[in-house]
């Protein structure tokens, strides 16, 4: 069942107010594909990546997730090159990437000319 699971796809306009509904859709998909233990960590990390994409770009953010027997892969793609910018930590900013890296097995930032892809991967327990 898991190897044949339908991928998750979503496109979010640059509106942080839509993140709550998005998290509910993602949570439903994770439950449908049998993700239990890793669910909350994945939800928080993907939310953070999507929020960063929305905050740093004026275009929609696209999220694509797929399940393999040993891994959950989710790519969050946004306009611009926010991942290439190094920012100092403050009381209000700069904790998203460390948080994602602490929650998941692997986080990769691919900064291209016109977009940034945050590639998230969680090893299944």
N, C-alpha and C positions, 0 to 999 in steps of 0.2 A: 504494500500500500504506500509506504513512504517514498520509495524510489519513483513511483508513478504519480506523485502528488502534483497537482496543478501549481504553477508558480503564482506568487503574489505580485500584483502590480498596482501601483497607485501613482497618481500625479496630483501634487498639492500646489495650488496657487501660492504666491508669496503672501500668505495670510496666516500668522501664527494661531489665530483663533480656530483654525480647522484641525489643529494637531490632536485635539481630544477625540474627535470622530475617527481620525486616521488611526490612532492607537487602538481604538475599539475594533476596527476592521482588521488590523494586524494581529491583535490578540485572538480574534475569531479564527483567522487563518492558521495561526500557530497551534491552536487547539485542534483544528480539523486535521492537521498533518501529524498530530501526536506529540507535539512538543509540550512537555510539562515542567520538568525541573529547570530548564534554561529560559523559560518564557519571560519572566520578569526582567532578567538581565538583558535579554534581546530587546524587549519593549523599551526599556530605558535608554539603551545605547542607540537604537534606531531613532527614537524620539529626539535625542540630542543631536544626532547627525542631521536629521531633517530640519530641526530648529535652526541649526547653524547655517544650513543651506538657504533657508528662508530669510534669515537675518542678513546674510551677506550677498544676496542676489535679488533682483527685481523680477526674475522669471520663475516659472514653476520648478518644483523639485520633483524628481521621479524616483520612485522606490521600486526595486525589483528583488523579490526573494525566491529562493528555490531550496528544496530539501534534497539532500543526498543521504544515503544510509548512515554515514558517520558525521555529516556536517550540515549546518544551516548556513547558507550564504545569502547576504543581503547587500545590494549596492544602492547607495543613495547618491544621486547625481544632481548637481546644481550648477547654475551659471557662475562664471567667475573663477578665481583662483584663491579662494580663502584659505585652503589648506597649506598653501605655500607661504603664507604670512605668519611670522613668528610674533606672538603677542605676549606681553608680560601678564602674569597672573595679577588679578586684583580681587577685591571683595565681590565683584559682580561678574567678572569675565575670565575666560582662559582656562576653565576646568573641564570643558567638554571632551577634548581628546584624551586627557588622562583618565577621565571617567570611563569612556568607551574602552580604552585599553585595559583598565582594571576589570571590567565586566566580561569581556569576550576573549576568545582564544587568540584572535588575530584581527588587527585593524590596520588597513593600508590606505594611505591617502595618495591618489593619483591626480596630480595637477596638470591639466592640459591647457592649451591656449585659451579656450573658450569655456571650459567647465572644470569642475572638481568632482571626482568620484571617491566616495568613502566606501571602501570595500570591507564589509564586516563578516567575520566568520566565527561560528561557535561549534566546537566539537561536541557531539551528542554524547550524553552519559549513558 
